């Protein structure tokens, strides 16, 4: 049985128009499906309104005790339940989850190497069997970028990683396609040319593009997650624009040509 896991960033789910299109396209998809979402801009905005400063290092949020409260409220509450309600309106029986719910994702607090990221989790275990049970019961999980450590603490966790680790955990149960959606049509050969989509990226091409500076910054860990998923049994990974979810565009990540 086919399962499609869609990961969407905060820019898409925090704008009412782009969210509406996303939910319409997602609702029309056939087969089993999961939606994994971000929500960083909302967290930054609400933290500011509460007088809590947002600190970022290399695009990653420093999550101290006060910021952990904010991201738990925003990701697990506001953003997640807005999506769930939107899908229910489209007759999709969605269920919102953090990693703590049903113990579906357990993480460990990231160790301090050069930077103390605070309450940020590195995924250690995803309960694929429990998620498969939900899917087969007719439910559509909507997963927030939050996990837990099994000792009572929530942890802020990268949504790309959650999507990849969830895809890996479900690959023994389903034929899994993982789609990373963002604001570009795919991985671009030229950042200034929207039409320069690279149709396929293999490990050899990835290394070359990184060395040449074609692929850089946040796209590097996204692609590393994609290759890790392919190596652990995920059938297909695609990076594409969220508004193109209903068509066969984007960049396919593959182990071979």
matplotlib code that plots the C-alpha trace (Angstrom):
import matplotlib.pyplot as plt

x = [0.0, 1.2, 1.8, 2.7, 4.4, 4.3, 6.5, 5.6, 7.4, 6.0, 5.8, 3.2, 1.0, 1.1, -0.4, -4.1, -4.2, -1.2, -2.6, -6.0, -4.5, -2.2, -5.0, -7.2, -4.4, -3.5, -7.2, -7.5, -4.5, -5.4, -4.0, -2.5, -1.0, 0.7, 1.4, 4.4, 4.5, 6.8, 5.7, 8.8, 7.6, 4.5, 6.7, 9.0, 6.1, 4.3, 7.6, 8.2, 4.7, 5.5, 8.8, 10.9, 13.8, 14.4, 18.0, 19.1, 22.4, 22.9, 19.2, 18.5, 16.5, 18.0, 15.3, 15.7, 13.0, 10.8, 11.1, 10.2, 6.9, 6.3, 7.1, 5.0, 2.0, 2.5, 3.6, 1.5, -1.5, -2.1, -0.5, -1.3, -4.9, -5.5, -4.4, -6.4, -9.5, -8.9, -8.6, -11.7, -13.6, -12.5, -13.8, -10.3, -10.3, -7.0, -5.4, -2.8, 0.3, 3.5, 6.1, 4.8, 1.4, 1.2, 5.0, 5.4, 8.7, 11.3, 14.4, 17.4, 18.4, 21.1, 24.5, 26.6, 29.5, 30.1, 26.6, 24.1, 20.8, 18.9, 15.7, 16.3, 15.8, 17.7, 15.3, 16.2, 13.1, 9.9, 7.1, 6.2, 3.8, 1.7, 1.5, 0.7, -2.2, -3.6, -3.3, -5.0, -7.8, -8.6, -6.9, -4.5, -1.8, -0.7, 2.7, 4.1, 7.8, 7.9, 9.2, 9.8, 12.7, 10.6, 11.4, 8.7, 10.3, 9.2, 11.9, 11.9, 12.8, 13.5, 10.5, 12.6, 14.2, 10.8, 9.5, 12.5, 12.6, 8.9, 9.2, 12.0, 10.0, 7.0, 8.9, 8.5, 4.7, 4.1, 5.5, 6.6, 7.0, 8.4, 7.7, 9.5, 7.5, 8.9, 8.6, 10.8, 9.9, 12.7, 16.4, 17.7, 20.9, 20.8, 19.2, 18.1, 16.4, 13.1, 13.1, 16.5, 15.1, 17.5, 15.3, 17.3, 20.1, 22.2, 24.8, 27.6, 25.8, 25.0, 28.7, 29.6, 26.9, 27.9, 31.6, 30.6, 28.4, 25.2, 23.7, 24.4, 23.0, 19.7, 19.4, 22.4, 20.8, 17.5, 19.2, 21.2, 17.8, 16.5, 19.4, 19.2, 15.6, 16.3, 19.0, 16.7, 13.9, 11.9, 10.9, 11.0, 11.9, 10.8, 11.6, 9.1, 6.9, 3.9, 1.6, 2.7, 1.7, -0.9, 1.5, 4.6, 7.2, 10.2, 13.5, 13.7, 16.3, 17.7, 20.5, 21.1, 20.6]
y = [0.0, 3.5, 6.1, 9.7, 11.9, 15.6, 18.1, 21.8, 24.7, 27.5, 30.0, 27.8, 26.9, 30.4, 32.1, 31.6, 31.5, 29.1, 26.9, 26.6, 25.5, 23.0, 21.5, 21.2, 19.5, 17.3, 16.3, 15.2, 12.9, 9.2, 6.5, 6.8, 10.1, 12.1, 15.9, 17.1, 20.9, 23.7, 27.0, 29.0, 32.5, 32.2, 31.1, 34.1, 36.5, 35.2, 35.0, 38.7, 39.6, 37.9, 39.7, 36.6, 37.1, 34.6, 33.5, 31.6, 30.0, 28.8, 28.9, 26.8, 28.1, 28.2, 26.8, 27.8, 27.0, 30.0, 29.5, 25.8, 27.0, 29.1, 26.5, 23.9, 26.3, 27.4, 24.2, 21.7, 24.1, 27.0, 25.8, 22.1, 22.5, 25.1, 22.5, 19.7, 21.8, 22.8, 19.2, 18.2, 20.8, 18.9, 15.6, 14.3, 12.7, 14.2, 13.8, 16.2, 14.7, 15.7, 13.1, 12.7, 11.6, 7.8, 8.0, 8.1, 10.0, 9.9, 12.1, 12.9, 16.5, 17.6, 17.5, 20.7, 20.6, 24.2, 25.6, 24.9, 24.7, 24.1, 22.0, 20.7, 17.0, 14.6, 11.8, 8.4, 6.3, 6.5, 4.0, 3.0, 0.3, 2.7, 5.2, 2.4, 1.4, 4.9, 5.1, 1.7, 2.9, 5.6, 8.5, 11.1, 12.2, 15.8, 16.0, 19.0, 19.6, 18.5, 15.3, 14.2, 12.6, 10.0, 11.7, 14.4, 17.0, 18.2, 19.0, 21.3, 19.1, 19.9, 19.1, 17.9, 15.3, 14.3, 13.7, 11.7, 9.6, 8.9, 7.9, 5.4, 4.0, 3.4, 1.9, -1.7, -1.2, 0.8, 1.9, 5.4, 8.5, 11.5, 15.0, 18.1, 21.2, 24.7, 28.0, 26.9, 24.6, 22.2, 22.3, 25.0, 25.0, 28.8, 30.4, 33.4, 31.3, 29.7, 27.5, 25.9, 22.9, 20.0, 17.0, 14.3, 14.4, 11.3, 11.1, 11.8, 14.9, 16.1, 16.0, 17.9, 20.5, 21.2, 21.5, 23.9, 26.0, 25.2, 23.5, 25.3, 26.5, 24.9, 22.8, 20.6, 19.1, 18.8, 16.6, 14.7, 13.8, 12.8, 10.5, 8.9, 8.2, 6.5, 4.4, 3.2, 1.9, 5.0, 4.4, 8.0, 11.5, 14.6, 18.3, 20.7, 23.8, 23.3, 24.8, 22.1, 19.3, 18.0, 17.6, 15.6, 18.5, 19.0, 17.4, 13.6, 12.3, 9.0, 6.6, 6.0, 7.8]
z = [0.0, -0.9, 1.8, 1.0, 3.6, 2.9, 4.8, 4.6, 6.1, 8.2, 5.3, 3.7, 6.7, 8.2, 5.2, 4.8, 1.0, 0.6, 3.5, 1.8, -1.5, 0.3, 2.3, -0.8, -2.7, 0.3, 0.8, -2.8, -2.6, -2.8, -0.4, 3.0, 3.9, 6.7, 6.9, 8.8, 9.4, 10.6, 12.1, 12.9, 11.9, 14.1, 17.0, 16.5, 16.2, 19.3, 21.3, 20.4, 21.6, 24.9, 25.2, 24.5, 22.1, 19.4, 18.9, 15.8, 14.9, 11.3, 10.8, 13.9, 16.8, 20.3, 22.5, 26.2, 28.8, 27.9, 24.2, 24.7, 26.2, 23.1, 20.5, 22.3, 22.3, 18.8, 17.0, 19.0, 19.5, 17.2, 13.9, 14.3, 15.3, 12.6, 10.0, 11.6, 11.7, 8.0, 7.0, 9.0, 7.0, 3.9, 5.3, 6.1, 9.5, 10.7, 14.1, 15.4, 17.0, 18.7, 19.3, 22.9, 21.8, 21.8, 22.3, 18.5, 18.5, 21.2, 21.1, 23.1, 24.0, 21.6, 23.2, 23.4, 20.9, 19.9, 20.5, 23.3, 21.4, 24.6, 24.5, 21.0, 20.2, 18.0, 17.0, 18.4, 17.8, 15.8, 16.5, 13.0, 14.2, 16.1, 13.2, 10.8, 13.1, 13.0, 9.2, 8.8, 11.1, 8.6, 10.4, 8.8, 11.2, 11.2, 12.9, 14.7, 15.0, 18.6, 20.2, 23.8, 25.8, 27.6, 30.9, 30.9, 28.7, 25.3, 22.7, 19.7, 16.7, 13.1, 10.9, 8.0, 10.3, 11.7, 8.2, 7.1, 10.3, 10.1, 6.5, 7.4, 10.3, 8.1, 5.1, 6.4, 6.4, 3.2, -0.1, 1.1, -0.9, 1.0, -0.4, 0.9, 0.0, 0.0, -1.9, -4.9, -7.8, -6.7, -6.2, -8.5, -10.6, -10.5, -7.4, -9.5, -12.2, -11.0, -14.1, -13.5, -11.6, -11.3, -12.3, -10.4, -7.8, -7.0, -4.3, -6.8, -8.1, -4.6, -3.7, -6.9, -6.5, -2.8, -3.9, -6.6, -4.3, -6.3, -3.2, 0.1, 3.4, 4.5, 1.4, 2.4, 5.6, 3.7, 1.0, 3.6, 5.2, 1.8, 1.0, 4.5, 3.9, 0.5, 2.0, 4.8, 2.5, 1.5, -2.2, -3.4, -2.2, -4.0, -3.3, -4.9, -4.5, -2.3, -4.9, -7.3, -5.0, -7.4, -10.4, -11.2, -10.9, -8.7, -8.0, -7.4, -5.0, -6.1, -5.3, -9.0, -12.4]

ax = plt.figure().add_subplot(projection="3d")
ax.plot(x, y, z, "-o")
ax.set_aspect("equal")
plt.show()
